[in-house]
Amino acid sequence: MSLSRNSNPDPQSPPLHVVAKPAGPDCNLNCDYCFYLEKQALFSNKRGFRMNDTVLQAFIENYTRSQSTPVVEFVWQGGEPTLLGVEFFERVIELQRRFSNTKTIKNSLQTNGTLLTDQWCTFLKEHDFMVGISLDGPQQIHDLHRHDRRGKGTFDMVMQGLRLLQKHEVQFNVLACVSRESANHPLEVYQFFKDSGVEFLQFAPVVERVCNPESIHRGLNLAGPAALTTKEPNTRVTPWSVEAEEYGEFLIAIYEDWVRNDVGNIFVMNFEWALNAWIGNPSPVCIHAQQCGRSVVVEHNGDVYACDHNVYPEFRLGSIATESLLAMVEKSQQSGFGVCKETALPRQCQDCDVLAACRGGCPKHRFVVSCDDQPGLQYLCPGYRNFFRHIRRYLKVMETLLENELPASYVMDVIKGPLVIKRPKT
């Protein structure tokens, strides 16, 4: 592999985050709200969405050599990556071993869970994979939008996969998409996950705009990323997209239950991110980061794109086989991608009292105008604003606890009544 300049990372530079799509947009399901399935229309080869061995070798070498940190985290997503079979990931482990003397390598796999077997879970446990499983809640909520190719609900198959992960003691977390319908049932959704033995959980809002002329021309059904610096003529969302204020109320309802009963036992990533921001740490996720642009996507054919939500020709950065990831990320940032997340914030965001937690949200969702008619406001702004404001009183308590070297879970005792902190005598 011949890499271009900047192939040696600066140890002081921020880490890269790479999402690999080894099966491209191919999937055995046909979920209503999926924004990735339709990306098949963007590739000239409409069949055979599989990462071949040449691309796989180039990816593993390029990423490992380009990462500035001692730990390299490989994230395998889709589409549905388990379509490639266990054999593909056995080859992944084999190729990664070549770098085990210089880097600590970790793997994560995001799956819909329907193809998991005892063989899969034995492999995942043996090689210490972290598995993310997509599950939206109890059956009547999950099956609303997560269908197989025949239009049937997938809840039973996903739950079978989850039980196999638990049986084999594989580390896993749940990614729950929040749609317009499920936002009306926050406590039912949360209680279901608790009853199912889920300890690590993330809620992802479903927000997609209906197609515009450009997307129709490309053979797509959904609109592409928003233009942050000009007003978007298309602000109409799909029927299943969550409504902004309802998403905030959904998070608030679950937070109120969690902060009284489950702190330290159930880890809701959305709440962890909020506490992280409150105590002044940089966001670990691009959604609430000050800037983005260092989280790229490697497609099945080796093409690299600026973001998971920006797999469109105009956002292609190059090929993993011929260019270094560092050079491609630099190219992306020099073009303004990522930096624009911060510089294009409307005044309403700049003056907002929860900016440090929100940071304008995901640029893909910034397609509405602000109160003073500026473009680039986050569609979910009312929901995020209400949520972050609501939980501040709890975050203050948790910050005080942490400053006193006490666990944040003591907040549950504070809620019940005054907590006396006895300092050891010196």
KOLMAR-153001 format. One record per residue (C-alpha): residue in one letter; x, y, z. Coordinates in steps of 0.5 Angstrom, whole numbers, padded with zeros to 4 digits, always signed. Example, Ala and Ser with C-alpha at 12.3 -4.5 7.8 and 13.67 -1.06 7.14 Angstrom:
BEGIN
a+0025-0009+0016s+0027-0002+0014
***
This chain:
BEGIN
m+0000+0000+0000s+0003+0007-0002l+0000+0012+0003s+0001+0020+0001r+0004+0025+0006n+0002+0026+0013s+0002+0018+0015n+0005+0019+0021p+0001+0021+0027d+0003+0027+0032p+0002+0023+0039q-0001+0030+0041s-0006+0030+0036p-0014+0028+0037p-0015+0021+0036l-0019+0019+0030h-0025+0015+0030v-0027+0011+0024v-0033+0007+0023a-0032+0001+0018k-0038-0001+0013p-0036-0008+0011a-0042-0010+0008g-0044-0003+0006p-0051-0002+0006d-0053-0009+0005c-0058-0011+0011n-0063-0017+0012l-0068-0012+0015n-0072-0007+0012c-0073-0002+0017d-0078+0004+0016y-0073+0010+0018c-0066+0007+0016f-0062+0012+0012y-0057+0007+0010l-0061+0002+0006e-0062+0007+0000k-0055+0008-0001q-0054+0002-0005a-0057+0007-0011l-0050+0011-0010f-0046+0005-0012s-0045+0003-0019n-0044-0004-0017k-0051-0006-0014r-0049-0013-0012g-0044-0016-0008f-0043-0010-0002r-0037-0014+0001m-0030-0011+0003n-0025-0016+0000d-0019-0018+0003t-0015-0013-0001v-0019-0007+0002l-0019-0010+0009q-0012-0011+0010a-0011-0004+0007f-0016-0001+0012i-0013-0005+0018e-0006-0002+0017n-0008+0005+0015y-0012+0006+0021t-0007+0003+0026r-0001+0007+0023s-0005+0013+0023q-0008+0013+0030s-0005+0017+0035t-0007+0014+0041p-0004+0007+0044v-0011+0004+0043v-0014+0003+0036e-0022+0002+0037f-0025-0002+0031v-0032+0000+0030w-0036-0005+0025q-0043-0003+0023g-0047-0003+0017g-0052-0005+0014e-0051-0011+0017p-0044-0013+0018t-0046-0021+0021l-0048-0022+0014l-0041-0023+0012g-0040-0029+0017v-0036-0031+0023e-0030-0032+0018f-0029-0025+0016f-0028-0023+0023e-0023-0029+0024r-0019-0026+0018v-0020-0019+0022i-0017-0022+0028e-0011-0025+0024l-0009-0018+0021q-0010-0014+0027r-0005-0019+0031r+0001-0016+0026f+0000-0010+0030s-0001-0012+0037n+0006-0011+0039t+0005-0003+0038k-0002-0002+0039t-0008-0005+0044i-0013-0006+0039k-0021-0007+0041n-0027-0009+0037s-0034-0006+0037l-0040-0009+0033q-0046-0006+0031t-0052-0011+0029n-0059-0012+0029g-0058-0018+0033t-0062-0023+0028l-0057-0027+0026l-0053-0028+0032t-0052-0036+0034d-0048-0039+0039q-0042-0040+0034w-0042-0032+0033c-0043-0031+0041t-0037-0036+0042f-0033-0032+0038l-0035-0025+0040k-0033-0027+0047e-0027-0030+0046h-0024-0024+0042d-0027-0019+0047f-0032-0016+0042m-0036-0010+0045v-0043-0011+0041g-0048-0006+0040i-0055-0009+0039s-0061-0005+0036l-0067-0006+0040d-0073+0000+0040g-0077-0003+0046p-0082-0008+0048q-0085-0011+0042q-0091-0007+0040i-0086-0001+0040h-0080-0005+0036d-0084-0008+0031l-0087-0001+0029h-0081+0000+0024r-0076-0005+0025h-0079-0010+0020d-0075-0016+0016r-0076-0016+0008r-0083-0019+0008g-0085-0014+0013k-0086-0018+0019g-0083-0015+0026t-0077-0017+0028f-0077-0017+0036d-0077-0024+0037m-0071-0025+0033v-0067-0019+0036m-0069-0022+0043q-0066-0029+0042g-0060-0025+0040l-0060-0021+0046r-0061-0027+0050l-0055-0031+0047l-0050-0025+0048q-0052-0026+0056k-0052-0033+0056h-0045-0033+0053e-0043-0027+0057v-0041-0022+0051q-0041-0015+0053f-0046-0011+0050n-0050-0005+0050v-0057-0003+0047l-0058+0003+0041a-0065+0005+0042c-0068+0009+0036v-0073+0014+0039s-0079+0015+0033r-0085+0019+0034e-0089+0014+0037s-0084+0011+0042a-0083+0018+0045n-0090+0018+0048h-0088+0012+0052p-0081+0013+0055l-0082+0010+0062e-0085+0003+0059v-0079+0003+0054y-0074+0004+0060q-0078-0001+0064f-0077-0006+0059f-0070-0005+0058k-0069-0006+0066d-0073-0012+0066s-0069-0015+0060g-0062-0014+0064v-0060-0008+0060e-0054-0004+0063f-0052+0000+0058l-0056+0004+0054q-0056+0010+0048f-0062+0013+0046a-0062+0016+0038p-0067+0020+0036v-0070+0019+0029v-0070+0025+0025e-0070+0025+0017r-0073+0030+0012v-0077+0028+0006c-0074+0027-0001n-0072+0034-0005p-0070+0034-0012e-0063+0033-0011s-0064+0026-0007i-0070+0024-0012h-0065+0025-0018r-0060+0021-0014g-0065+0015-0013l-0066+0017-0006n-0072+0017-0002l-0069+0022+0004a-0066+0029+0004g-0058+0029+0005p-0055+0033+0010a-0057+0040+0011a-0053+0047+0009l-0052+0050+0015t-0050+0057+0012t-0056+0058+0008k-0064+0057+0009e-0066+0050+0008p-0073+0050+0003n-0074+0043+0005t-0076+0043+0013r-0081+0037+0012v-0079+0031+0016t-0082+0024+0015p-0088+0021+0019w-0084+0017+0024s-0079+0023+0026v-0079+0024+0033e-0082+0031+0035a-0077+0036+0038e-0080+0037+0044e-0083+0030+0045y-0076+0028+0045g-0074+0032+0050e-0080+0030+0055f-0078+0023+0053l-0071+0024+0056i-0073+0028+0062a-0078+0022+0064i-0073+0017+0064y-0068+0021+0067e-0073+0023+0073d-0073+0015+0074w-0066+0014+0073v-0063+0019+0078r-0068+0016+0083n-0067+0009+0082d-0061+0007+0077v-0055+0011+0078g-0049+0007+0078n-0053+0001+0076i-0056+0003+0069f-0051+0007+0064v-0055+0011+0060m-0050+0014+0055n-0054+0021+0054f-0054+0022+0061e-0047+0020+0062w-0045+0025+0056a-0049+0031+0060l-0045+0030+0066n-0039+0030+0062a-0040+0036+0059w-0042+0039+0066i-0036+0038+0069g-0032+0041+0063n-0029+0035+0059p-0029+0035+0052s-0035+0031+0049p-0034+0024+0047v-0039+0024+0042c-0039+0028+0035i-0046+0030+0036h-0045+0034+0042a-0037+0036+0041q-0035+0043+0039q-0033+0041+0032c-0033+0035+0028g-0029+0032+0022r-0025+0027+0026s-0030+0021+0025v-0030+0018+0018v-0033+0012+0015v-0030+0007+0011e-0034+0004+0006h-0034-0004+0003n-0030-0002-0003g-0025+0003+0001d-0028+0009+0000v-0027+0014+0006y-0033+0019+0007a-0033+0025+0012c-0038+0022+0016d-0043+0017+0017h-0049+0022+0015n-0045+0024+0009v-0044+0018+0005y-0045+0022-0002p-0040+0023-0007e-0039+0031-0005f-0036+0028+0001r-0032+0023-0001l-0025+0024+0002g-0021+0019-0002s-0019+0011-0002i-0016+0007+0004a-0012+0004+0000t-0008+0010-0003e-0009+0015+0002s-0007+0016+0009l-0013+0017+0014l-0009+0023+0017a-0009+0026+0010m-0016+0025+0009v-0018+0028+0015e-0014+0034+0014k-0017+0035+0007s-0024+0035+0010q-0022+0040+0016q-0019+0044+0011s-0025+0044+0007g-0029+0047+0013f-0033+0040+0014g-0033+0040+0022v-0030+0047+0023c-0037+0049+0020k-0041+0046+0026e-0038+0051+0031t-0037+0057+0026a-0044+0057+0023l-0048+0057+0030p-0054+0062+0029r-0054+0067+0035q-0059+0063+0038c-0054+0058+0040q-0048+0062+0041d-0053+0066+0047c-0056+0059+0049d-0055+0058+0057v-0054+0050+0055l-0049+0051+0049a-0043+0047+0053a-0048+0041+0053c-0051+0041+0046r-0046+0045+0042g-0051+0045+0036g-0053+0038+0036c-0051+0034+0029p-0050+0038+0023k-0055+0033+0019h-0061+0036+0024r-0059+0043+0023f-0064+0045+0018v-0069+0050+0021v-0068+0057+0022s-0067+0061+0029c-0072+0066+0033d-0068+0071+0029d-0069+0068+0022q-0062+0065+0022p-0060+0059+0018g-0057+0053+0022l-0061+0051+0028q-0062+0044+0030y-0069+0041+0029l-0069+0038+0036c-0067+0045+0039p-0073+0045+0044g-0072+0038+0046y-0065+0039+0048r-0066+0046+0051n-0071+0043+0056f-0068+0037+0057f-0061+0040+0059r-0064+0046+0063h-0068+0041+0067i-0063+0036+0069r-0058+0042+0071r-0060+0041+0079y-0058+0034+0079l-0052+0035+0075k-0050+0040+0080v-0051+0035+0086m-0047+0030+0082e-0041+0035+0081t-0041+0036+0088l-0040+0029+0090l-0035+0028+0085e-0031+0033+0087n-0031+0030+0094e-0029+0024+0092l-0036+0021+0093p-0040+0016+0087a-0045+0020+0083s-0050+0015+0085y-0050+0018+0092v-0055+0023+0088m-0060+0018+0090d-0060+0019+0097v-0059+0027+0096i-0066+0027+0093k-0069+0023+0099g-0066+0028+0104p-0060+0032+0106l-0054+0028+0105v-0048+0030+0110i-0041+0029+0108k-0037+0027+0113r-0029+0029+0111p-0024+0025+0114k-0020+0029+0120t-0013+0031+0118
***
